[in-house]
């Protein structure tokens, strides 16, 4: 993780009241996103956590033509002390790697 670059947003979103009300699915998003580029010549690049933003996709991207894509959502919860805890992130990465192998995405 020493290669992880983090660029935090200067305009964080207003956080919803998730302690007193349930959060509806798909209504809120995080302030940040993880990006890791890949090339055949160089393999995986260093990971970056960046502020939430739109990104461009090359029109030749196979997911636009053949729906070869993968999404794995990591879950986080607040405990009794209101600290954020991740729910089994190691299992999340194992599932993502297995899914990537099945659909022939690059896996190292």
N, C-alpha and C positions, 0 to 999 in steps of 0.2 A: 504494500500500500504506500510505500515511499514515493512512488511515481504519480500518485493521485494529486491532481491539481484542483483546487476548490476556489471558485469565484462566486461569492455570495451576492445576492441582489441588494441594491440600495433602496428598493421600494417593496418591502414585504407586504403580502396580502393581509387583510384583516382576517384573523382567525375566527372560525365559527364557534358558537357555544356548543361544544360536543360533550360537555360534562352533564348539562341539564337536558339536552335534546339529542335524539338519535341523528346521525349523519345520513342523509339520503345518498345512495350510491350514484356516482358519476356527476355530482353537482359541484364538488370542490376539487381543486388540484393543489399540488405542492408548489412552493416558491422556486424549486430547483429541479433539475433533471440530470441524469447521468448519461454521458456520451462516451463511446469508445469506438474509434474508427478502425477499419480493417482494410488492408490491401493485400493482394496475392503476393506482391514482392516483399513487403515488410512485415506481414502478419498484423497482430493487434497492436494498436498504438496505446499510449498512456491514457488511462481513464481521466475524465474531467467531470466535475460537478459544476454545472452552470446554471444561471438563472433561467427560469422557464421561458421558452421562446419557440417561435416557429422555426422549422428547418426545411431545407430544400432536399429533394430527392431526384436523383438522376432518372430521366424518363426510361432508361434501359433497366432500371431496378426490377428484378424478377417478381417482387411482391406486387407490383402494379399490373403485371401481366398474368402471373400464374398463382398469385396469392401465397407465395412462399414467404412466410413471415412468422415471427415468434414474439409473444408477449408473455411476460411472467410478472405478476404484481406482487411486490413484497409488502407484507402486512406489518403495521406497527400499532401498538395499543398503549394507553396510559394505565399504569398500575394504581394501586390505592394511594400511593404517595404522589400521584400525578406526574411520575417520570415516564418518559417514552421508552418502551421496550419493543424490540423487533421479535416477530414470531418466526422462529426457526429459519434464519437467513441461510444457513448452510444447506438445508433441505431445498430451499427455493433455488439455490444455484445448481444443485444436483438435478432438479427437475428441468431447469432451463438448459443445462448441458445435454441431458438426455433428449429433450425435444429438438434441440439444434441438430444432434446426430441423426435423428429420424427424418428430418426434412433436408438433410445435406447442407446445412449451414456450417461455416468453418468452426471447428472445435479444436482446442489445443489441450 
